[in-house]
Amino acid sequence: MMRRYIWLLGLGCASLSFASEGPLSAKAKDLYLGEALYYASQGKYVDAISMLDTELGGSNVAALRLQAMEAESMAGDFELSYRMHQPAGRAIKAIAEGGVEPSKRNEMIYRLARLLMQKNQPAEALRAIDKISGPLPENIRNDERSLRAQIYMANGKSADAVKILQGLADAKGVDGLAAYSLGVALIQSRQEQKGLEQLDKTGQLKGDDEVTLAIRDKANVGLGLKQIESGKPKLAKQYLDRVRLTGPYSNKALLGAGWAEAALGNFDRALVPWSELAKRNISDKAVQESMLDVPYAYARLNMHGKAAVLYGKALDGFDLELSKLDKSLKSIRAGKFVQALFREELKQDRSWLMRLRDVPDAPETYYLLELIASNNFQGVLQNYLDLEELQKKLDAWDRQLDSYEDMLEVRRKYYEPLLLNFDKQFMVLESQFRTHQTQREGLDGLLKKGEAKQASDASKPQAPPKTMMQEAPDQVLQFEERYNSDAGGVDEYVQRRLNWKIYGGGKNSFEDYTRQLDAGDETLVNTYASLNRVRKAAIQSYEGYGDQIRQFRNHMRESREKLKPLLARQAHVLEVMAINELEQRRKRIEEYQVQAGTALSESYARAARPKNAGGKAK
């Protein structure tokens, strides 16, 4: 009972996945670039991109003067790592025009092309990778050739891909993938025999690492099913027997092995792999197929009673699976699918998704292991995770702004009472300074009058009385005290000072006092400037941030408003993908139900017929 080989054959475009290299290596000499690299090394590309964008586009761009061009390169590389291929493409163009080292430019183009392939955009990937010219870093040369071959195959240029892959047959690190891809490329380029021979070699690769074993199993399963389709079941058995019983292709291999035996008429032998397969998880497509194949084999062995029983069990199993599917569809339409995908355990262990099928309280994920593991689903899922992470960052930044506002308010309450005392000190200083200015103006005026009088007096002035000379020092001190406390004695004091100087009582006393007055003024000015600096620093610690904070809040509010529909859209895409997958499974199981029901009736009818002399039902 041969059914649908094509969905198992899987010999379309090779599904290659390359290890994701980290960001371009760089030794950071600049503080800002080093910090961005630190975040990028932890996979926090949003923080790294935000930091570099701020420094490259803001007032701190001078901080990156030592590695400004390297920072531009890093920004584009981080965008590639974050799957932002459009801005990364613009960055690559800017870097190319800016004269970046060709090997770094080519590495970024390679990463862009790989990202476009992951996004299922082979035409754009071809345009990107064709721009690579010149040297490539040693560590990605083979990966670039493998990627180029994959892109050529996806764009129908299989002959060109063959030329590249033939040169990678012995390349360390990509030899297994290249060997498998070469076989597929040869078949696609209408060199089927050479392609099959190449897949045969791939199916006998040496190595015990998981990647090599998986490639080997896939090649052997493909070869086996191809030979069954070509009417060569004996040859198919050789290939299928090479497949491990515990690998990811084991179910397909068991199903194919049963088909090969059945094609040879060995239904008793076909029961061995099919019976083993029927014991496995019923959510797998191959297992569901085997639930019909086992009773079919018994029917061909004229064991119709046994076949009828097993068809009945198959119907019960299909009924149970349809019930689970209906429950899953109902749960997904209720919005629980996305919730199940983002359980707390997922944050701790990324492999949690692979165990969702076994979670008893998550019916919405029971049938979706294959879908969850697919590239398309993973791309949409990662988009949703990124958007959710951005939403959390915006919420965290909003809370930080609340903290900043609280901090500024605390500073305001602390400094404002202190600034009142500063204002009083400023008033005293300003009063003293104005008094000094008034006194200086009076001194200058009286000095000019005295000098004018002395110049107009033709006779020599008489010496002051002895008593005045004796009392002058004491009186000067008294007048100085009055001068410092009250401007009312200025005229008298200055006149006495002038007389003392003019009549030779103390030639330099006036100049000395003037210098003291200047020193006092300088002290007042310095004190005022110092207090003013402290006052400005205090005010600047809490004033002038309101507009900035409001701008940030508005920007984050706008970003959150954009995120809401994007998150809802991505969640809807995930749900639609899941619903479509389950609807297809439901349709297939319903078909199996019809076949099982028809075969059950026929088996009961044959089992009820009287047997002939040979023991067979008529």
Summary of the structure (lengths in Angstrom):
residues: 618
radius of gyration: 45.1
end to end distance: 21.1
largest distance: 173.7
contacts: 1870
relative contact order: 0.06
helix: 78%
strand: 0%
